[in-house]
Amino acid sequence: MEFLIVGIVSTMAMNPLLSFKEIVRKIKQIIPFGLIFSFISTIIVYFSKMTVSSVLIFLSIIAIIFSIITYIRKQSTIDKIENPEEYTEKHIRRILYVLAIFCVIAYIGMEIPPFSVIPLWYGLCIPFIVLLPGYLCVNIINPYKDEIRIMERVGISVFISLVITSIIGLILVQIEHFLNMRHVSLILVVVTLIILLPLYYIRIKEKKSFVLFSHPTINKLFILMTILSLIAVIASGVLVISGNNDNTNGENIFFQGNTSFEVKGIHETPDSNGYYNFTNNNNLNLTVSIMNNEHKDMNYKLKIEIINDTTNKTYLEENVMVKDNETKDIETNITMETGTKDYKFILYDDNNRPYKIRHLYVNVNEDY
């Protein structure tokens, strides 16, 4: 009985407008659905080490879920047939809720640990960079059907999205003095969620006598995008937590990040041996740049040593606190002295261990 009930209600969910007599005749759908969900229930019971009778419980739950889905689909389909304009507006609102959920999921995957530890933002940011902001802007300006063709609407959406991304990137470069695409993506997420989605919602509420634009393929894309992002973000959190529990050394390999350590300001060209040639008393203005991508705030120590054939001395030593995803620049001025030297730039981690080392090999002559 459970086998037949599950097969029938799942078939009804696929064909919500058919009568019960017409559904019963679709035996080619009833039997496969019954077999599939019975098999799934059996696997769950087997691996959960439950009693065999628990299969009936899972089949009953599946039947109830499909009954609810059937009712919802039937009402939606009837509304679509009898009130197409109202149905379209309701469907657009549902898609807006889906996009709002996607924005929240994307923000969690980009910013909130443990989900943000694995760099999911590389994938989560793509819809915001190339489509969503522009698509919402186009629909805010012109939300009506047949005013703009679908391919034109998509093309304009991509163009506007790239323009918005470029403007935000240029503003951030002026503020942070470098381009951080993760920060750009986070701003795009916030702008989409806080500004564009509410404006679009207000716009469709002010609809005139025209039919609103809604395309099933794009709507399905948004739903699929949200489902995949939710699965990916949840999986990343589970992966990080399980990796933390399984690591016997007490360190979570998924939390290991990286630090970018650069020495800037050298415009000369080295010789064949890798040495830069300077004249005595030349002043070399250098910028030591530290970018923290360790997924936590770091207390670094920067040390600059001057090493030559006879003596070693410390030129600079200071502690540098850099927040997560922050870049800090340290300006330093080095006056060249005659001789062959190795200016050694050492960055220590927060456990006072040498972490990154850069060398500047110089050959300083008395005269140019």
C-alpha positions as CSV (number, residue, x, y, z in Angstrom):
1,M,0.0,0.0,0.0
2,E,2.8,2.4,0.9
3,F,4.5,1.5,-2.4
4,L,1.4,2.4,-4.4
5,I,0.6,5.5,-2.4
6,V,4.1,7.0,-2.9
7,G,4.0,6.1,-6.6
8,I,0.6,7.7,-7.1
9,V,1.2,11.0,-5.1
10,S,4.6,11.5,-6.9
11,T,2.9,11.1,-10.2
12,M,0.2,13.6,-9.1
13,A,2.9,16.1,-8.3
14,M,4.3,15.7,-11.8
15,N,0.7,16.1,-13.3
16,P,-1.2,18.3,-10.9
17,L,-4.2,19.0,-13.2
18,L,-5.1,15.4,-14.0
19,S,-8.0,13.6,-12.3
20,F,-7.4,10.6,-10.0
21,K,-8.7,8.2,-12.7
22,E,-6.2,9.7,-15.2
23,I,-3.4,9.4,-12.7
24,V,-4.1,5.7,-11.9
25,R,-3.8,4.9,-15.6
26,K,-0.2,6.3,-15.7
27,I,1.2,3.0,-14.4
28,K,4.5,3.6,-16.2
29,Q,5.2,6.5,-13.9
30,I,3.7,5.1,-10.7
31,I,5.8,1.9,-10.6
32,P,9.2,3.6,-11.2
33,F,8.5,6.3,-8.6
34,G,7.4,3.7,-6.1
35,L,10.6,1.7,-6.7
36,I,12.9,4.7,-6.5
37,F,11.5,6.1,-3.2
38,S,11.2,2.6,-1.7
39,F,14.9,2.0,-2.6
40,I,15.9,5.4,-1.1
41,S,14.0,4.7,2.1
42,T,15.6,1.2,2.4
43,I,19.1,2.6,2.0
44,I,18.5,5.3,4.7
45,V,17.1,2.7,7.1
46,Y,20.0,0.3,6.4
47,F,22.8,2.8,7.0
48,S,21.0,4.3,10.0
49,K,20.7,0.8,11.5
50,M,16.9,1.2,12.1
51,T,14.3,-1.5,12.1
52,V,12.9,-2.7,8.8
53,S,9.5,-1.3,9.7
54,S,11.0,2.2,9.6
55,V,10.9,2.0,5.8
56,L,7.1,2.6,6.2
57,I,7.7,5.7,8.2
58,F,10.0,7.2,5.5
59,L,7.6,6.3,2.7
60,S,4.7,8.0,4.7
61,I,6.8,11.1,5.1
62,I,7.6,11.2,1.4
63,A,3.9,10.7,0.5
64,I,2.9,13.6,2.8
65,I,5.6,15.9,1.2
66,F,4.5,15.0,-2.3
67,S,0.8,15.6,-1.4
68,I,1.7,19.1,-0.2
69,I,3.7,19.7,-3.4
70,T,0.7,18.5,-5.5
71,Y,-1.6,20.9,-3.8
72,I,0.7,23.9,-4.2
73,R,1.4,23.1,-7.9
74,K,-2.3,22.6,-8.6
75,Q,-3.2,26.0,-7.1
76,S,-0.3,27.7,-8.9
77,T,-1.3,26.1,-12.2
78,I,-4.9,27.1,-11.8
79,D,-3.9,30.7,-11.0
80,K,-1.6,30.7,-14.0
81,I,-4.5,29.7,-16.3
82,E,-7.2,31.9,-14.8
83,N,-5.2,34.9,-13.7
84,P,-2.0,35.0,-15.7
85,E,-1.1,38.6,-14.7
86,E,-1.5,37.9,-11.0
87,Y,0.3,34.6,-11.3
88,T,3.3,36.4,-13.0
89,E,3.5,38.9,-10.3
90,K,3.4,36.2,-7.6
91,H,6.0,34.2,-9.4
92,I,8.3,37.2,-9.7
93,R,8.0,37.9,-6.0
94,R,9.0,34.2,-5.3
95,I,12.1,34.7,-7.5
96,L,13.0,37.8,-5.6
97,Y,12.8,35.9,-2.4
98,V,15.0,33.2,-4.0
99,L,17.6,35.9,-5.0
100,A,17.5,37.4,-1.5
101,I,18.2,33.9,-0.1
102,F,21.1,33.6,-2.6
103,C,22.5,36.9,-1.5
104,V,22.5,35.8,2.2
105,I,24.1,32.5,1.3
106,A,26.7,34.2,-0.8
107,Y,27.6,36.6,2.0
108,I,27.9,33.7,4.5
109,G,30.1,31.8,2.1
110,M,32.3,34.8,1.5
111,E,32.6,36.3,5.0
112,I,31.5,34.1,7.9
113,P,33.7,31.2,9.1
114,P,33.8,28.3,9.0
115,F,32.0,28.6,5.7
116,S,34.3,31.3,4.3
117,V,37.5,29.4,5.1
118,I,37.4,27.5,1.8
119,P,37.5,30.2,-0.9
120,L,34.0,29.7,-2.3
121,W,33.8,33.4,-3.1
122,Y,35.6,32.7,-6.4
123,G,32.4,31.0,-7.6
124,L,29.8,32.8,-5.6
125,C,30.9,36.2,-6.9
126,I,30.4,35.4,-10.6
127,P,26.6,36.0,-10.8
128,F,27.1,39.3,-9.0
129,I,29.9,40.4,-11.3
130,V,28.4,39.4,-14.7
131,L,24.6,39.3,-14.3
132,L,22.5,40.0,-11.2
133,P,23.0,43.8,-10.6
134,G,22.5,44.6,-14.3
135,Y,19.5,42.3,-14.6
136,L,17.8,43.9,-11.7
137,C,18.6,47.4,-12.9
138,V,17.1,46.7,-16.4
139,N,14.0,45.3,-14.8
140,I,13.7,48.3,-12.5
141,I,13.9,50.6,-15.4
142,N,11.6,48.5,-17.6
143,P,9.8,45.6,-15.9
144,Y,7.3,45.0,-18.7
145,K,7.1,42.2,-21.1
146,D,7.8,42.6,-24.8
147,E,9.4,46.0,-24.4
148,I,12.9,44.4,-24.6
149,R,13.7,41.0,-26.1
150,I,15.2,38.4,-23.8
151,M,18.6,38.3,-25.5
152,E,18.8,42.1,-25.6
153,R,17.8,42.2,-21.9
154,V,20.5,39.6,-21.0
155,G,23.1,41.5,-23.0
156,I,22.3,44.8,-21.4
157,S,22.3,43.2,-18.0
158,V,25.8,41.8,-18.5
159,F,27.1,45.2,-19.7
160,I,25.5,47.1,-16.8
161,S,26.8,44.5,-14.3
162,L,30.4,44.9,-15.5
163,V,30.1,48.7,-15.4
164,I,28.8,48.6,-11.8
165,T,31.7,46.2,-10.9
166,S,34.2,48.5,-12.5
167,I,32.9,51.6,-10.7
168,I,33.0,49.8,-7.3
169,G,36.5,48.5,-8.1
170,L,37.8,52.0,-9.0
171,I,36.4,53.4,-5.8
172,L,37.9,50.7,-3.7
173,V,41.3,51.2,-5.4
174,Q,41.2,54.8,-4.3
175,I,40.4,53.9,-0.7
176,E,42.5,50.7,-0.2
177,H,45.2,51.5,-2.8
178,F,44.9,48.1,-4.4
179,L,42.2,46.0,-6.0
180,N,40.6,43.3,-3.8
181,M,38.0,41.4,-5.8
182,R,36.7,39.8,-2.6
183,H,35.8,43.2,-1.2
184,V,34.3,44.2,-4.5
185,S,32.1,41.0,-4.5
186,L,30.9,41.7,-1.0
187,I,29.8,45.2,-1.9
188,L,28.0,43.8,-4.9
189,V,26.2,41.3,-2.7
190,V,25.2,44.0,-0.2
191,V,24.1,46.5,-2.9
192,T,22.0,43.7,-4.6
193,L,20.3,42.7,-1.3
194,I,19.8,46.1,0.3
195,I,19.1,48.3,-2.7
196,L,18.3,46.6,-6.0
197,L,16.0,43.8,-4.8
198,P,13.7,46.2,-2.7
199,L,13.6,48.7,-5.6
200,Y,12.5,45.9,-8.0
201,Y,9.9,44.7,-5.5
202,I,8.5,48.3,-5.2
203,R,8.6,48.6,-9.0
204,I,6.4,45.5,-9.7
205,K,4.0,46.6,-7.0
206,E,3.5,49.8,-9.1
207,K,2.7,47.9,-12.3
208,K,0.5,49.5,-14.9
209,S,-1.8,47.7,-17.3
210,F,1.1,46.0,-19.0
211,V,2.2,42.4,-18.4
212,L,5.4,42.1,-16.3
213,F,8.5,40.4,-17.7
214,S,9.2,36.9,-16.4
215,H,11.2,34.3,-18.3
216,P,11.0,30.6,-17.1
217,T,14.6,29.7,-18.2
218,I,16.1,32.6,-16.2
219,N,13.9,31.9,-13.2
220,K,15.0,28.2,-13.2
221,L,18.7,29.4,-13.5
222,F,18.2,31.5,-10.3
223,I,16.6,28.6,-8.4
224,L,19.3,26.2,-9.5
225,M,22.0,28.7,-8.6
226,T,20.6,29.2,-5.1
227,I,20.3,25.4,-4.5
228,L,23.9,24.8,-5.6
229,S,25.3,27.6,-3.6
230,L,23.4,26.4,-0.5
231,I,24.8,22.9,-0.9
232,A,28.3,24.2,-1.5
233,V,28.3,26.5,1.5
234,I,26.9,23.9,3.9
235,A,29.4,21.3,2.5
236,S,32.3,23.7,3.1
237,G,31.3,24.2,6.7
238,V,31.0,20.5,7.3
239,L,34.3,19.9,5.6
240,V,36.1,22.5,7.7
241,I,34.6,21.2,11.0
242,S,35.2,17.6,10.2
243,G,38.8,18.4,9.1
244,N,39.3,20.2,12.4
245,N,38.1,17.2,14.4
246,D,40.1,14.6,12.5
247,N,43.4,16.4,12.6
248,T,45.6,14.8,15.3
249,N,48.0,17.7,15.4
250,G,45.4,20.1,16.6
251,E,45.6,22.2,13.5
252,N,42.9,22.5,10.9
253,I,44.4,22.2,7.5
254,F,41.4,24.0,6.0
255,F,42.1,27.0,8.1
256,Q,45.6,27.4,6.7
257,G,45.7,30.6,4.7
258,N,48.5,32.6,3.2
259,T,50.4,35.8,3.6
260,S,51.6,37.9,0.7
261,F,55.0,39.6,1.5
262,E,56.4,42.0,-1.1
263,V,59.2,44.5,-1.2
264,K,58.4,47.4,-3.6
265,G,60.3,50.4,-4.8
266,I,63.2,48.8,-6.7
267,H,63.2,50.1,-10.3
268,E,66.8,49.2,-11.2
269,T,67.7,46.1,-13.3
270,P,69.9,43.4,-11.6
271,D,73.1,42.1,-13.3
272,S,73.6,38.6,-14.4
273,N,74.4,37.5,-10.9
274,G,71.2,38.9,-9.5
275,Y,72.9,41.9,-7.8
276,Y,71.6,45.5,-8.0
277,N,74.3,48.1,-8.5
278,F,74.2,51.4,-6.5
279,T,76.5,54.2,-5.6
280,N,77.6,55.0,-2.1
281,N,75.1,57.2,-0.1
282,N,72.2,56.4,-2.5
283,N,68.9,56.5,-0.7
284,L,66.5,53.7,-1.6
285,N,62.9,54.3,-0.6
286,L,61.2,50.9,-0.2
287,T,57.7,49.8,0.7
288,V,57.2,46.5,2.5
289,S,53.7,45.2,1.8
290,I,52.0,42.6,4.0
291,M,48.7,41.1,2.9
292,N,47.0,38.9,5.5
293,N,44.9,36.0,4.1
294,E,45.3,33.7,7.1
295,H,41.5,33.9,8.0
296,K,42.4,35.5,11.3
297,D,44.1,38.6,12.7
298,M,47.9,38.3,12.8
299,N,50.7,39.8,14.9
300,Y,53.7,39.8,12.6
301,K,57.3,40.9,13.3
302,L,59.2,42.5,10.5
303,K,63.0,42.3,10.6
304,I,65.5,43.7,8.1
305,E,69.1,42.5,8.4
306,I,72.2,43.7,6.6
307,I,74.5,40.7,5.9
308,N,78.0,41.0,4.3
309,D,81.2,39.0,4.4
310,T,82.3,40.2,7.8
311,T,79.4,41.5,9.9
312,N,75.6,41.1,10.3
313,K,73.5,43.8,11.8
314,T,69.8,44.5,12.3
315,Y,68.7,47.5,10.3
316,L,65.0,47.5,11.4
317,E,62.8,45.4,13.7
318,E,59.2,46.1,14.5
319,N,55.9,44.4,15.3
320,V,53.1,44.7,12.8
321,M,49.5,43.9,13.5
322,V,47.5,43.1,10.4
323,K,43.8,42.2,10.4
324,D,42.3,39.5,8.4
325,N,42.1,40.4,4.6
326,E,43.9,43.6,5.4
327,T,47.1,44.9,3.7
328,K,49.6,47.0,5.6
329,D,52.5,49.0,4.0
330,I,55.6,49.8,5.9
331,E,57.8,52.6,4.5
332,T,61.5,52.4,5.0
333,N,64.6,54.3,3.7
334,I,67.9,52.6,3.2
335,T,71.1,54.5,2.7
336,M,73.6,52.5,0.6
337,E,77.1,51.9,2.0
338,T,80.1,50.7,0.0
339,G,80.4,46.9,-0.3
340,T,78.5,43.8,-1.4
341,K,75.6,43.1,0.9
342,D,72.4,41.1,1.3
343,Y,69.5,43.0,2.7
344,K,67.4,40.3,4.2
345,F,63.7,41.0,4.9
346,I,62.3,38.5,7.3
347,L,58.6,38.2,8.3
348,Y,57.8,36.3,11.5
349,D,54.4,34.8,12.2
350,D,52.5,35.3,15.4
351,N,54.4,32.4,17.0
352,N,57.7,34.3,16.3
353,R,58.8,31.8,13.6
354,P,60.4,32.9,10.3
355,Y,57.5,32.7,7.8
356,K,58.5,34.7,4.7
357,I,62.0,35.8,3.6
358,R,62.9,38.1,0.8
359,H,66.5,39.0,-0.3
360,L,67.8,42.2,-1.9
361,Y,71.4,41.6,-3.1
362,V,73.3,44.9,-3.7
363,N,76.7,45.9,-4.9
364,V,77.5,49.4,-3.8
365,N,80.5,51.2,-5.5
366,E,82.2,54.4,-4.3
367,D,81.6,56.0,-7.7
368,Y,78.9,55.4,-10.3
